[in-house]
Every structure is written in C-alpha cells, then in structure tokens.
Amino acid sequence: MAGGDGLLSHDLLPGEKGPQDACGVFGVWAPGEEVAKLSYFGLYALQHRGQESAGIATSDGKKILVYKDMGLVAQVFNEASLSTLLGHIAVGHTRYSTTGASSWQNAQPTLGRTAGGTVALGHNGNLTNTAELLQLVHERYPETDGELARGNTTDTAVVTALLTGDLDHTLEATALEVLPHLRGAYCLVFMDETTLYAARDPQGVRPLVLGRLERGWVVASETAALDIVGATFVREVEPGELITIDENGLRSQRFAESKPAGCVFEYVYLARPDTTIAGRGVHEARVEMGRRLAAEHPVEADLVIPTPESGTPAAIGYAQASGIPFGQGLVKNAYVGRTFIQPSQTIRQRGIKLKLNPLKEVIKGKRLIVVDDSIVRGNTQRALVAMLREAGAAEVHVRISSPPITWPCFYGIDFASRAELIATGLGVDEVRQVIGADSLGYLSEDGMIASTEQPRERLCTACFTGKYPIPLPDSALLGKNLLERPVASNGCDPGPDAEFEAVLDPAILRETALARQGQIPFGDPGRQE
C-alpha cells in the first residue's frame, strides 16, 4: 500500500494488509483555468489516500462530464482523456474502499439527478448510519433510478441519492437539510452544473482544507494538494460547515455544531509528511514522536534505522534525542506497487525481500534500533526482524511511534478486524516474542498526543483506546460489505437479498437509532469483513 509519503510501506509481504485510508477528494472552481489538469495533479498529490480507482467530473456551466476507472491516477488519465473534461468546475476523487467493494460501479465521483440538474460527488470517510440513510432514500424516493439502482454499493451513492431534492429546493438547500442526518466521518466535495460545494462532518475526523487560486478556489483533503497546484492555503473547512462557491463568490453556512475529534492516526501515518493539519506540520509531529519514544524507551545500540518510508521521521527524532547515529539499513524498491502478478513459491519464501533488502555492510555486527509507525498484525515486523538477523545484526530492538492498535476504525481507515490485531490479545512482551525482537517499545498515548500539539479532547484516538467519539450502531449494521448483494451459485442471477434487505428492517433501524442516543450498548464493535 502507499504510505503517508506516497510510497509503499506496510504492504511488504504478499497478502499482508496494513492500515489504509478511505479516499482523497479535490475540488476546484476557477474560470479560465484547466480545471481537469488541476484536479489530476491534485489527485496525484493525494494518491497515498487511495489506490483502487480515480475519477474527475467537470462542468462548463451547462453539463457535467465524468471520467473514472480502476487504477492509479496516472493509469486512469492521460492527455487525451483530460482534454475532453472541459469547464471551470471540477471534482476529483481517488478511492480506497471502506464501504462497498472495489469495483468500477463504486468508483467516484458518483452522479445523481437533482430537481434542477445533476450532482457529482466525492467522499472521504465512512458513514456509520448507512442503513438508516438507505431506508430514508427508499421512503423519499421509492422510484430512484440513480447509482444505487445500477449496482453502486457505497455510502457515497446513498448520500448522492438523498441530494435529489425537489423543485422547491436548490441543491444547497437540500444539502443543508440532508447533512444533519449523516453520522460518522465525511468530507464531501460535490458540484452541480454551476456551483462547487464542500462539507465536513461535525467532528472533523478527516482533514479538508480551502485554498485560493489567482482566479478561483480549491478544496482538498490535504494542504500538499494545494501546494502542487499553486494554491495558497486559506484555512481548514470547519467541522459542521458547508462551503458554497459560485459566480457570486464563497459563502459559508453551519449545518451542525462543531465538536472536533480529528483523527490522530493522520499524524502518525496517513497524511503526507509535507501536509499541515490544524496548524501542526505532520513531519515535525512525527519527528517529535521519535524524540519522545527515545525518552520513554531508551536502549543501548549502535544504529537507528527506519522501516522505509513511514518510519523515517520518527527514526530521525529517535536518533536526535538518543544521540545514537541514524542510518539507512534497508533499501526499498520504490517501483513495487499494486502488482497483479503473484510471486512464485521461491520468491514468496523470500517474502519481504521482494520490497525491502538489507544493507549488509551497514547492519552486520550492529545493535539496531528499528523504528516504525505502527504494528497491525505483526507479520511484517516478524519477517523484518528475521531478515535483519540473517543479514548479521547482533541485536534488533523495535520501537513503534504510536501506542498498540487494539480497536478497529469505523471512520475511514480500513484496519484488520479486532481479532486480527496482534496487540488485542497480547501484552507488549508477548508481541515482542512473536516478532522475535530483543526488545519492543511503543510510544505512550500521552507522548503521541503531545507530539501533535492538539488538545486531547479535540482528537479521535479510538483505534488505540476504544473510545469512539461518534456512537456506533449494532455491529450487524457496520462493515465494508453492508450493501453488497449476494450472487447466486451460477454467478449470474442475483442471489437472495436477505442480508441486504435486513438493512431496511424497521426493527433493526429503530435499535440503531436508540443505540446512537446511548440507550443500547453496541458491545464489541469488531469489524465485519
């Protein structure tokens, strides 16, 4: 997978999946600019947030065109396709699936009709009341013929359907009515034929920023995307805010009270290091995590090395604070990405060396401190430690610049299920034994939070603490495949819709509503894969 620097990081073993973010979104309103190309480069800067599909929608004021496909941004678009996307408004999206399968039908931006025209929408995050919202769609628009009817199984398609509205409401008015119904994490960038919109959930779980071009405006998931298109950072889109941009300029409206709970894992791993979140540079936050890690878990050693590339800033900080030299002990093949060729058995046995290879002359005989950002299942760290010992390391001490991950995320990061998270059932020394390290140290929760320079009460730490700032429904109404329809054994005809239809069961929906109000405990929210 792509790490926070846009390079591969956790996916070092065949079949090993690390944490993945939901998506990256980009929007631009700029008469006289090549908005499709601006969107392309904006999405290129956001590629680390999703590598399954990419798409861009544009409008010339009269009609909306959409081009999207499976693959990386550079694989989906070329000069010819971008030249057909004319207009002065654009919405772009790069996807990793957290609700709905990875398929062309689920690629974004989604398209839907409104009372006055068309809406194209891109979404970063994950809704927790999708089932409830789907019921609302069926109640309001029983004859819906949008993307839901054509096989789209994402929470994004559900929101798009709800924006249909009626003749008495503009898309802006409809959005202000619909947005308060949404629960969970969402950054929405959407447009009709004449106007660009951006909205962020009341907790502001995922980042969303506003930038200024000489002839227009830009909204994007990260400040790094503003930099690449030459936009000046203006401010963050506020939690609970709807921004509207058209020929009359920019206007802001509140649809909910702001209750900030930004994702702390953006600082740890997800965001690019050259991004700024809530006024704090991500790179400097990660270096500080390394410094605090050295103070909390010192050890005598000869060399500090990172797990490329996401462990590098923390390793630099660890070396600075400890006085132990920093070195590059591992070389990464930067071109090993989303390979569709399965390794042969011989290569599979070499495992991690397909993507990482040790510098034996640097490692041999050395006591090493290996710094990484997190441990998910532990398979990668186990293979890495074994490889370093094989290369001649005298000792291998693993240091992690975040606390143990023990809970799944329901707000836009696709972790393993709780049962698969190695730290869920094991103590630190037991994890150390599993990965084969001489010692293991995790950064404390206090150290991690202090490094972000954000107040604790303004951060979501659910994956480390199990304290979810947005209440969750029953586990039966959560999961990536919530809206997927089963397929019959012949592979052609639709199978029974019992699971899908259960989503619309009034009794389940009532229980969900009560749970959201705190009247029914939801129990262990282990992700249903």
SELUM-780716 format. One line per 3 residues: for each residue x, y, z of C-alpha. Coordinates in nm, 3 decimals, m for minus. Layout:
N
X,Y,Z  ...
end
This chain:
529
0.000,0.000,0.000  0.103,0.361,m0.030  0.225,0.522,0.285
0.190,0.875,0.409  0.466,0.986,0.176  0.303,0.833,m0.129
0.544,0.538,m0.129  0.477,0.181,m0.028  0.512,0.096,0.334
0.314,m0.169,0.519  0.237,m0.397,0.227  0.574,m0.568,0.244
0.452,m0.926,0.245  0.227,m1.087,m0.016  m0.127,m1.063,0.117
m0.028,m0.853,0.420  m0.260,m0.553,0.453  m0.177,m0.254,0.668
m0.393,0.044,0.760  m0.550,0.213,0.459  m0.731,0.541,0.438
m1.065,0.576,0.265  m1.009,0.833,m0.010  m0.873,1.165,m0.125
m1.101,1.442,m0.252  m1.027,1.753,m0.458  m1.248,2.029,m0.593
m1.181,2.344,m0.793  m1.385,2.644,m0.913  m1.168,2.851,m1.145
m1.293,3.015,m1.467  m1.016,3.034,m1.725  m0.811,2.751,m1.571
m0.764,2.395,m1.696  m0.957,2.253,m1.403  m0.925,1.889,m1.518
m0.546,1.913,m1.515  m0.550,2.093,m1.181  m0.764,1.807,m1.046
m0.531,1.546,m1.195  m0.227,1.692,m1.019  m0.426,1.745,m0.701
m0.526,1.378,m0.702  m0.167,1.282,m0.782  m0.066,1.452,m0.458
m0.341,1.259,m0.276  m0.262,0.919,m0.430  m0.149,0.781,m0.093
m0.507,0.812,0.036  m0.646,0.559,m0.211  m0.512,0.346,m0.496
m0.812,0.145,m0.620  m0.984,0.388,m0.856  m0.975,0.752,m0.962
m1.216,0.992,m1.128  m1.279,1.352,m1.226  m1.605,1.532,m1.305
m1.614,1.873,m1.474  m1.881,2.125,m1.566  m1.885,2.410,m1.817
m2.191,2.564,m1.656  m2.436,2.363,m1.866  m2.344,1.995,m1.842
m2.135,1.764,m1.626  m1.890,1.511,m1.769  m1.732,1.231,m1.565
m1.429,1.016,m1.643  m1.332,0.743,m1.395  m1.178,0.399,m1.392
m1.000,0.143,m1.178  m0.631,0.202,m1.107  m0.389,0.473,m1.001
m0.436,0.834,m1.108  m0.157,0.812,m1.366  m0.308,0.490,m1.505
m0.662,0.624,m1.536  m0.588,0.958,m1.704  m0.382,1.077,m1.999
m0.367,1.395,m2.207  m0.647,1.275,m2.433  m0.893,1.195,m2.155
m0.817,1.514,m1.965  m0.865,1.723,m2.280  m1.227,1.608,m2.302
m1.307,1.728,m1.950  m1.387,2.092,m2.021  m1.528,2.356,m1.791
m1.446,2.577,m1.495  m1.565,2.350,m1.210  m1.423,2.009,m1.121
m1.448,1.743,m0.854  m1.183,1.471,m0.826  m1.153,1.154,m0.622
m0.907,0.873,m0.555  m1.051,0.574,m0.369  m0.973,0.302,m0.124
m1.289,0.108,m0.037  m1.421,0.102,0.320  m1.791,0.067,0.230
m1.866,m0.121,m0.091  m1.649,m0.349,m0.299  m1.355,m0.235,m0.508
m1.531,m0.220,m0.845  m1.592,0.017,m1.134  m1.953,0.069,m1.023
m1.825,0.206,m0.694  m1.564,0.442,m0.838  m1.620,0.811,m0.772
m1.729,1.084,m0.828  m2.084,0.947,m0.817  m2.352,1.101,m1.037
m2.713,1.169,m0.943  m3.003,1.378,m1.055  m3.135,1.674,m0.862
m3.456,1.868,m0.904  m3.268,2.126,m1.106  m2.997,1.926,m1.278
m2.714,1.688,m1.184  m2.484,1.636,m0.887  m2.135,1.481,m0.891
m1.995,1.387,m0.551  m1.671,1.262,m0.398  m1.646,1.139,m0.039
m1.360,1.075,0.203  m1.453,0.897,0.525  m1.706,0.637,0.633
m2.064,0.677,0.749  m2.190,0.476,1.046  m2.566,0.509,0.979
m2.568,0.398,0.615  m2.852,0.152,0.677  m3.068,0.424,0.827
m2.990,0.657,0.538  m3.074,0.389,0.283  m3.414,0.350,0.444
m3.459,0.726,0.413  m3.379,0.705,0.041  m3.644,0.437,m0.009
m3.901,0.643,0.182  m3.833,0.969,m0.003  m3.750,0.839,m0.349
m3.907,0.493,m0.393  m3.858,0.512,m0.770  m3.492,0.606,m0.751
m3.302,0.528,m1.070  m2.961,0.653,m0.965  m2.635,0.473,m0.897
m2.791,0.261,m0.622  m3.024,0.110,m0.880  m2.727,0.047,m1.111
m2.529,m0.155,m0.858  m2.332,0.104,m0.660  m2.296,m0.030,m0.305
m2.125,0.260,m0.130  m2.240,0.502,0.138  m2.145,0.773,m0.115
m2.421,0.658,m0.350  m2.669,0.673,m0.063  m2.576,1.037,0.009
m2.593,1.119,m0.362  m2.946,0.977,m0.378  m3.052,1.185,m0.078
m2.938,1.501,m0.258  m3.210,1.452,m0.522  m3.430,1.708,m0.351
m3.743,1.858,m0.503  m3.839,2.152,m0.723  m3.886,2.381,m0.423
m3.525,2.341,m0.308  m3.187,2.426,m0.455  m2.906,2.172,m0.415
m2.763,2.399,m0.147  m3.091,2.395,0.049  m3.121,2.018,0.006
m2.765,1.969,0.131  m2.836,2.177,0.441  m3.134,1.952,0.512
m2.953,1.621,0.439  m2.616,1.680,0.608  m2.750,1.678,0.967
m2.884,1.325,0.903  m2.534,1.187,0.831  m2.336,1.015,1.109
m1.973,0.918,1.100  m1.674,1.069,0.925  m1.725,1.251,0.598
m1.554,1.512,0.385  m1.776,1.577,0.084  m1.678,1.770,m0.226
m1.964,1.795,m0.476  m2.096,2.010,m0.757  m2.387,2.078,m0.984
m2.363,2.249,m1.322  m2.281,2.593,m1.176  m2.161,2.556,m0.817
m1.893,2.382,m0.610  m1.969,2.262,m0.256  m1.761,2.124,0.031
m1.880,1.987,0.366  m1.712,1.832,0.669  m1.866,1.627,0.949
m1.920,1.797,1.289  m1.623,1.611,1.441  m1.386,1.695,1.155
m1.242,1.342,1.172  m1.077,1.361,0.828  m0.885,1.669,0.709
m1.028,1.909,0.449  m0.872,2.243,0.353  m0.960,2.550,0.148
m0.714,2.719,m0.087  m0.709,3.027,m0.312  m0.603,3.043,m0.674
m0.547,3.368,m0.859  m0.869,3.302,m1.049  m1.061,3.076,m0.817
m1.081,2.840,m0.522  m0.964,2.489,m0.434  m1.073,2.238,m0.167
m0.866,1.928,m0.094  m0.804,1.655,0.161  m0.454,1.782,0.242
m0.251,2.101,0.211  0.005,1.912,m0.001  m0.254,1.905,m0.282
m0.286,2.283,m0.262  0.090,2.319,m0.295  0.112,2.111,m0.612
m0.149,2.321,m0.797  m0.010,2.655,m0.677  m0.299,2.739,m0.445
m0.248,2.941,m0.127  m0.374,2.786,0.194  m0.663,2.990,0.337
m0.795,2.777,0.622  m0.942,2.440,0.712  m1.303,2.369,0.629
m1.457,2.382,0.975  m1.631,2.080,1.128  m2.005,2.112,1.062
m1.954,2.366,0.780  m2.092,2.377,0.426  m1.898,2.594,0.180
m2.060,2.709,m0.144  m1.859,2.861,m0.431  m2.015,3.009,m0.745
m2.002,3.321,m0.961  m2.110,3.526,m0.658  m1.806,3.414,m0.458
m1.767,3.199,m0.149  m2.018,3.169,0.132  m2.019,2.958,0.445
m2.304,2.809,0.643  m2.324,2.594,0.954  m2.536,2.279,0.946
m2.418,2.141,1.283  m2.235,2.243,1.596  m1.860,2.186,1.579
m1.737,1.904,1.808  m1.377,1.850,1.693  m1.234,1.497,1.710
m0.967,1.487,1.441  m0.804,1.152,1.364  m0.473,1.123,1.548
m0.361,0.849,1.306  m0.337,1.114,1.033  m0.036,1.247,1.226
0.104,0.900,1.294  0.084,0.759,0.943  m0.192,0.851,0.699
m0.119,1.207,0.590  0.179,1.309,0.378  0.467,1.444,0.588
0.456,1.773,0.393  0.094,1.831,0.499  m0.020,2.058,0.780
m0.317,1.960,0.996  m0.472,2.200,1.248  m0.163,2.419,1.224
0.082,2.137,1.302  0.324,2.011,1.039  0.291,1.634,1.009
0.665,1.577,0.956  0.758,1.768,1.269  0.489,1.584,1.468
0.641,1.251,1.361  0.995,1.363,1.444  0.870,1.468,1.789
0.707,1.127,1.832  1.051,0.976,1.773  1.211,1.206,2.027
0.955,1.114,2.291  0.988,0.746,2.200  1.361,0.766,2.273
1.292,0.923,2.613  1.028,0.662,2.700  1.213,0.354,2.569
1.590,0.406,2.565  1.824,0.119,2.482  2.198,0.085,2.417
2.257,0.039,2.047  2.489,0.129,1.760  2.246,0.248,1.491
1.890,0.377,1.448  1.727,0.271,1.121  1.372,0.333,0.993
1.133,0.097,0.823  1.107,0.287,0.493  0.943,0.516,0.437
0.685,0.589,0.703  0.923,0.523,0.992  1.185,0.772,0.876
1.074,1.095,1.055  1.032,0.916,1.390  1.368,0.741,1.344
1.530,1.082,1.287  1.372,1.208,1.609  1.481,0.898,1.799
1.840,0.941,1.680  1.838,1.312,1.770  1.714,1.252,2.124
1.923,0.943,2.196  2.249,1.054,2.035  2.269,0.720,1.853
2.361,0.762,1.484  2.083,0.749,1.224  2.143,0.526,0.924
1.973,0.367,0.625  1.992,m0.004,0.687  1.718,m0.103,0.444
1.672,m0.031,0.074  1.323,m0.023,m0.070  1.222,m0.097,m0.426
1.011,0.212,m0.494  0.854,0.054,m0.802  0.692,m0.243,m0.634
0.333,m0.134,m0.605  m0.005,m0.279,m0.680  0.130,m0.587,m0.851
m0.122,m0.822,m1.009  0.140,m1.092,m1.059  0.156,m1.336,m0.769
0.513,m1.419,m0.661  0.640,m1.767,m0.740  0.683,m2.004,m0.446
1.058,m1.943,m0.448  1.014,m1.567,m0.431  0.729,m1.595,m0.179
0.965,m1.781,0.053  1.194,m1.482,0.038  0.890,m1.280,0.142
0.981,m0.930,0.248  1.291,m0.910,0.024  1.067,m0.852,m0.275
1.020,m0.498,m0.145  1.295,m0.443,0.115  1.657,m0.553,0.113
1.913,m0.500,0.390  2.244,m0.319,0.351  2.454,m0.598,0.497
2.771,m0.391,0.529  2.579,m0.137,0.741  2.393,m0.392,0.955
2.648,m0.667,1.019  2.754,m0.688,1.383  2.545,m0.385,1.484
2.295,m0.346,1.764  1.999,m0.198,1.575  1.700,0.013,1.678
1.432,m0.028,1.409  1.166,0.245,1.415  0.823,0.204,1.256
0.495,0.393,1.292  0.265,0.107,1.397  0.216,m0.268,1.423
m0.106,m0.415,1.284  m0.088,m0.795,1.251  0.284,m0.823,1.325
0.370,m1.038,1.023  0.577,m0.767,0.856  0.776,m0.691,1.171
0.844,m1.062,1.228  0.977,m1.104,0.874  1.179,m0.784,0.903
1.346,m0.885,1.228  1.433,m1.227,1.083  1.579,m1.066,0.773
1.796,m0.828,0.977  1.929,m1.115,1.187  2.006,m1.310,0.871
2.199,m1.005,0.746  2.419,m1.020,1.056  2.257,m0.783,1.306
2.380,m0.851,1.660  2.060,m0.723,1.823  1.728,m0.593,1.692
1.528,m0.354,1.910  1.191,m0.250,1.767  1.043,0.089,1.854
0.693,0.198,1.746  0.596,0.567,1.731  0.235,0.506,1.840
0.057,0.302,2.108  m0.067,m0.053,2.039  m0.359,m0.063,1.793
m0.631,m0.266,1.963  m0.958,m0.146,1.808  m1.089,m0.117,1.450
m1.173,0.216,1.291  m1.523,0.290,1.163  m1.442,0.641,1.043
m1.248,0.578,0.724  m0.942,0.364,0.797  m0.956,0.001,0.695
m0.762,m0.178,0.967  m0.770,m0.551,1.021  m1.057,m0.687,1.230
m1.009,m0.668,1.606  m0.936,m1.039,1.625  m0.651,m0.994,1.374
m0.487,m0.702,1.555  m0.186,m0.856,1.728  m0.198,m0.622,2.028
m0.563,m0.702,2.106  m0.491,m1.021,2.297  m0.118,m0.995,2.370
0.092,m0.784,2.605  0.399,m0.596,2.488  0.644,m0.870,2.584
0.426,m1.133,2.415  0.421,m0.925,2.095  0.799,m0.893,2.125
0.831,m1.270,2.139  0.604,m1.314,1.837  0.805,m1.076,1.619
1.137,m1.208,1.751  1.283,m0.876,1.867  1.532,m0.834,2.154
1.311,m0.558,2.293  0.994,m0.372,2.193  0.869,m0.030,2.295
0.554,0.160,2.196  0.510,0.535,2.230  0.259,0.617,2.503
m0.077,0.772,2.427  0.030,1.086,2.615  0.351,1.108,2.412
0.165,1.067,2.083  m0.094,1.331,2.167  0.165,1.577,2.296
0.355,1.543,1.967  0.052,1.664,1.769  0.027,1.982,1.981
m0.350,1.935,1.980  m0.570,1.918,2.292  m0.661,1.562,2.379
m1.032,1.643,2.368  m1.001,1.754,2.002  m0.860,1.420,1.881
m1.008,1.080,1.798  m0.793,0.803,1.948  m1.049,0.522,1.908
m0.812,0.275,1.738  m0.585,0.294,2.044  m0.839,0.340,2.324
m1.173,0.202,2.200  m1.336,0.538,2.285  m1.543,0.626,1.979
m1.642,0.996,1.960  m1.933,0.918,1.726  m2.164,0.647,1.868
m2.180,0.325,1.667  m2.483,0.115,1.573  m2.517,m0.259,1.617
m2.223,m0.444,1.457  m2.466,m0.604,1.208  m2.509,m0.260,1.054
m2.138,m0.196,1.011  m1.883,m0.334,0.770  m1.742,m0.295,0.423
m1.995,m0.527,0.259  m2.306,m0.387,0.425  m2.480,m0.302,0.096
m2.334,m0.580,m0.118  m2.596,m0.806,m0.276  m2.513,m1.180,m0.275
m2.462,m1.358,m0.607  m2.627,m1.689,m0.688  m2.418,m2.001,m0.729
m2.438,m1.973,m1.108  m2.254,m1.642,m1.082  m2.510,m1.460,m1.293
m2.851,m1.420,m1.137  m2.884,m1.218,m0.818  m2.896,m1.439,m0.514
m3.124,m1.398,m0.213  m3.126,m1.047,m0.071  m3.182,m1.146,0.291
m2.871,m0.968,0.422  m2.929,m0.664,0.203  m3.297,m0.639,0.292
m3.220,m0.678,0.662  m3.055,m0.338,0.635  m3.401,m0.195,0.575
m3.571,m0.381,0.862  m3.756,m0.120,1.075  m3.679,m0.304,1.400
m3.306,m0.301,1.329  m3.320,0.063,1.228  m3.504,0.153,1.548
m3.244,m0.031,1.755  m2.973,0.159,1.568  m3.136,0.493,1.642
m3.164,0.404,2.011  m2.802,0.293,2.020  m2.695,0.625,1.870
m2.880,0.800,2.152  m2.690,0.592,2.404  m2.988,0.379,2.513
m2.850,0.046,2.387  m2.484,m0.056,2.420  m2.336,m0.173,2.092
m2.088,m0.411,2.255  m1.761,m0.509,2.091  m1.755,m0.328,1.757
m1.532,m0.577,1.579  m1.529,m0.503,1.207  m1.726,m0.742,0.990
m1.517,m0.812,0.687
end
